[in-house]
Amino acid sequence: MAYLEMINITKQFPDVLANDRISFGVEKGSVHALLGENGAGKSTLMNILYGLVEPDEGEIRVGGERIRISSPKDALDAGIGMVHQEFMLIPALSVVENVVLGVDDGKGPLLDLKSAEGQIRDLASRYSFKIDPRAKVADLSVGEQQRIEILKALFRGAKILVLDEPTAVLTPQETRELFGIIRTLSEQQHTVIFISHKLNEVMEVSDRVTVLRDGRVVATLSTSETNPHQLARLMVGREVTFETSKKQMAPGPVMLEVKDLVVNDRRGLRAVAGVSLDVRAGEILGIAGVDGNGQTELVEAVTGLRSAESGRIMMLGRDSTGASVRSLVESGMAHVPASRGQMGLILDMCLYENLILETYYKPPFSRGIFLDQAKVLEHARQLIDQYDIRTPNEEMRVRLLSGGNQQKVILARELSRTPKVLIAMHPTRGLDVGATEYVHSQMVAERERGCAVLLISVELEEIMDLSDRIAVMYEGRIVGIMDRREADIEEIGLLMAGSKRKAG
């Protein structure tokens, strides 16, 4: 019998039936993966379990007892904790202060931090966490901050732990450490629900897997009795290609050249330390590296979002160092930013408005100071059809679209301008296998059209699959450039860790 049961859960939002009579059960002490495309209903189901969303129908049982969950407090009282993709920590506070924040210890208004620190050390020791309770959160790595979120849940008595896309922001080393923690939790009879788009991770860490599609359960399987291809087919409803097919291309002229570029981060510290590279027409240059090694600042400098301290950027044969974003866009640059919500889209604007953010002031969309609404809507309908954006209509607020469809909106806007240079940073972060396959096919199509593509990704498989040449970035420098046909994953891993240097 399942320890946790969600029975006939139904949730209808104004424009979508998110959960359609879903029944979902998890055994005690197991790691149960929850899979599905963006928009399949995973997050809604887990938000119902954690008390962030009220279901229209259905019931929840823990240990055979029916419970009502109307808030996260109710969930925690029932032994259910959740670690979200976006951590809910206060950087200026210490680990122990973050963990006890909001906890009523029954001793009045003053918290006993010394006692709490001892409890946290005991918890960390029991689950093999390496964490200093007195450390400031601002000084910790992303992986360490995630461990604090897990500790927060355990400190509050969670026996069921929901991990929502827990590896999306982790390095490969941090991912391995997290999997070790998950195994320890399972061995100590904690129940873990693991939400992920990464099929290899699901195969490695879970005991069972439930697949959702269009708000319904399509299968629940033992992980040992399935494989990534079957899971992908269940998720998407068709066969999914894991390797992107590319034509052999003879690279054309240099379209983007960076020479001795130096860029500081927002704190004024050196982030890019003398980077030189070039990208040719008809090729994809992939930049591999652990996040936080200067990739963000490099991309912001190239796309006009950050000033360079020194060095030169040449785009399409012209010096574009310090050029404005609009002038770069008008010259033929397209940019798929790392963050859909913060930089790629205006979430509270509707779809058709987001599709003309860079061209609204030009014909055929502009008639003097007014928009030609008919032309704007026609343009939106064409791109919705061409890029298979799943939306009820072109007036849908972008915030209400799934992550995969939001990414399609960005691609439609950027690629419909037929760019000569495409800068794409983490273009498939947080996307399911179907959406990832689509994004990859679009990038390869741009390459084959003759566009110069600069791809920045922390996903080594993505870099290996798409790139013609691979550069590795470490501590603000390019430490190696190699032809994809000569690239070795082990060697790239050593370069990413700063263990060796390779001439390009």
Secondary structure, DSSP 4 states (H G I P E B T S, - for coil): --SEEEEEEEEEETTEEEEEEEEEEE-TT-EEEEEE-TTSSHHHHHHHHTTSS--SEEEEEETTEEE---SHHHHHHTTEEEE-SS----TTSBHHHHHHTT---SS-SS--HHHHHHHHHHHHHHTT----TTSBGGGS-HHHHHHHHHHHHHHTT-SEEEEESTTTT--HHHHHHHHHHHHHHHHTT-EEEEE-S-HHHHHHH-SEEEEEETTEEEEEEEGGG--HHHHHHHHHSS---SS---------SEEEEEEEEEEE-TTS-EEEEEEEEEEETT-EEEEE--TTSSHHHHHHHHTTSS--SEEEEEETTEE-TT--HHHHHHHTEEEE-S-IIIII--TTSBHHHHTTTTTTTSTTTEETTEE-HHHHHHHHHHHHHHTT---S-TTSBGGGS-HHHHHHHHHHHHHTT--SEEEEESTTTT--HHHHHHHHHHHHHHHHHT-EEEEE-S-HHHHHHH-SEEEEEETTEEEEEEEGGG--HHHHHHHHTTS-----
